[in-house]
Amino acid sequence: METLKVKPVTGKSWPDLETLFESKGGPSYCWCMPYRAMDDRAKAGNADRKAALKSRVEKRVPIGLVGYLTGEPVAWCSLGPRESFMKLGNPQDGDDHGIWSVTCFFIRRDFRGRGLSAQMLAAAIAYARKRGAEMLEGYPVDPDSPSYRFMGFVSLFENRGFAPAGRAGTRKHIMQLAL
């Protein structure tokens, strides 16, 4: 298995995130803003979502990690303190102290099926722990789910030691890992 080099998104690595998101099939339509608060969400276009995410980076709010193979950005994992997201469906939303959330994975199409999501989740665990998180929470779905697949599958989280902690709607599971 190929080993990713993973870096947090900062002002310096922002251009790599742009390259990844704007690649063919990349998530440039959402800029990973669906679960993050932003002004005038209903009228926001792609450029507005991109600017909103970049403003978080400029304010040094953790937004996630980029994974590289041979120096090329090929993977993304959205994560940060739960209070930096809108309500994610957890019944305990509001008591966010020490909890970080993983809300999205994106692997470039030509690199899928190589175990990179698992490496990104392992890096997310290490990064959240290093930043002082006490709990990491994910919202994966079952493999046959027709939607929210970008949030990962239950088995991905189970394989890293996450335990079930409830449901967020009918499709998303809530899985937690004490750090």
C-alpha positions in Angstrom: 0.0 0.0 0.0 1.2 3.5 -0.8 1.8 5.8 2.1 0.4 9.2 2.0 2.2 12.3 3.3 -0.5 14.3 5.1 -0.5 18.0 6.0 -3.0 20.3 7.6 -4.5 23.0 5.4 -2.7 26.3 6.1 -2.1 29.4 4.1 1.0 27.7 2.6 -0.9 24.5 1.6 -4.1 26.2 0.5 -3.0 26.1 -3.2 -2.7 22.3 -3.0 -6.3 22.2 -1.7 -7.4 24.4 -4.6 -5.6 22.0 -7.0 -7.3 19.0 -5.5 -10.8 20.5 -5.3 -10.6 22.0 -8.8 -9.3 18.7 -10.4 -11.7 16.7 -12.6 -14.4 15.3 -10.4 -13.2 17.4 -7.4 -15.7 18.9 -4.9 -15.4 22.5 -6.2 -19.2 22.7 -6.2 -19.3 22.6 -2.4 -15.9 23.5 -1.1 -16.7 21.4 2.0 -19.0 24.1 3.3 -22.4 22.2 3.7 -21.7 21.7 7.5 -20.0 25.0 8.1 -21.8 28.2 8.9 -21.6 30.9 6.2 -23.4 34.1 5.3 -26.3 34.0 2.8 -25.9 30.2 2.3 -29.0 30.1 0.0 -27.5 32.5 -2.5 -23.9 31.3 -2.2 -22.2 30.1 -5.4 -19.0 28.1 -5.7 -16.8 31.2 -5.5 -18.6 32.2 -2.3 -18.1 28.8 -0.7 -14.4 28.8 -1.7 -13.9 32.2 -0.2 -15.7 31.2 3.0 -13.5 28.2 3.4 -10.3 30.2 2.7 -11.3 32.8 5.2 -11.3 30.1 7.9 -7.8 29.1 6.9 -6.7 32.8 7.1 -8.2 32.9 10.6 -6.3 29.7 11.4 -9.4 27.7 12.1 -8.6 24.0 11.4 -10.5 22.8 8.3 -8.9 19.6 7.4 -6.0 17.6 5.9 -4.6 17.1 2.4 -2.9 13.9 1.5 -0.1 13.7 -1.0 1.5 10.9 -3.1 4.8 11.8 -4.8 4.2 15.4 -3.9 0.8 15.6 -5.6 -2.4 16.3 -3.7 -4.8 13.4 -4.0 -6.8 13.1 -0.8 -8.8 15.3 1.6 -10.3 14.8 5.0 -12.5 17.6 6.5 -12.1 17.9 10.2 -12.0 20.4 13.0 -13.5 21.3 16.4 -17.2 20.4 16.4 -18.0 24.0 17.4 -16.6 25.1 14.0 -19.5 23.3 12.3 -23.2 23.7 12.2 -25.3 21.1 14.0 -24.3 17.7 12.7 -27.2 15.8 14.1 -25.7 14.5 17.3 -28.2 14.7 20.2 -25.4 16.2 22.3 -24.7 19.0 19.9 -24.1 22.1 22.0 -21.8 20.4 24.4 -18.8 20.6 22.1 -15.9 21.0 24.5 -13.0 18.8 23.4 -14.9 17.2 20.5 -13.6 17.3 17.0 -15.6 16.1 13.9 -14.7 14.4 10.7 -17.3 15.3 8.1 -15.9 14.5 4.6 -13.4 12.5 2.6 -12.5 13.0 -1.0 -10.0 10.9 -2.9 -9.2 11.7 -6.4 -10.9 9.2 -8.7 -7.7 7.8 -10.2 -6.4 7.0 -6.7 -9.5 5.4 -5.2 -9.5 1.8 -4.0 -6.0 2.1 -2.5 -6.8 2.4 1.2 -6.2 6.2 1.2 -9.4 7.0 3.2 -8.1 4.8 6.0 -4.8 6.6 6.0 -6.6 10.0 6.0 -8.7 8.9 9.0 -5.6 7.7 10.9 -4.0 11.1 10.2 -7.1 12.9 11.3 -7.0 10.9 14.6 -3.4 11.9 15.2 -3.9 15.5 14.2 -7.0 15.9 16.5 -5.1 14.3 19.4 -2.1 16.6 18.8 -4.4 19.6 18.9 -5.9 18.6 22.2 -9.2 17.0 21.2 -10.6 14.6 23.7 -13.1 12.9 21.4 -13.2 12.5 17.6 -16.6 12.0 16.0 -17.6 10.8 12.5 -20.9 10.4 10.7 -20.5 7.5 8.3 -23.1 5.6 6.4 -23.7 2.0 5.4 -22.2 0.9 2.1 -25.6 0.7 0.4 -26.6 4.3 1.4 -27.7 6.3 -1.6 -26.3 9.5 -0.1 -23.7 10.9 2.3 -21.1 8.5 1.1 -18.5 11.3 1.2 -18.7 11.0 5.0 -17.2 7.5 4.9 -18.5 4.1 5.7 -19.1 2.6 9.1 -16.5 -0.1 8.6 -13.8 2.6 8.0 -14.5 4.0 11.5 -14.9 0.7 13.2 -11.5 -0.4 11.9 -9.9 2.5 13.6 -11.6 1.8 17.0 -14.6 4.1 16.8 -17.7 3.0 18.7 -21.4 3.6 17.8 -22.9 6.6 19.7 -26.3 7.0 18.0 -27.8 8.1 14.7 -28.0 11.4 12.9 -31.1 11.0 10.9 -32.0 7.8 9.1 -28.7 7.3 7.1 -25.8 8.6 9.2 -24.4 6.8 12.1 -22.6 8.7 14.9 -19.3 7.1 15.8 -16.9 8.3 18.4 -13.3 7.6 19.4 -12.0 8.7 22.8 -8.6 10.3 22.4 
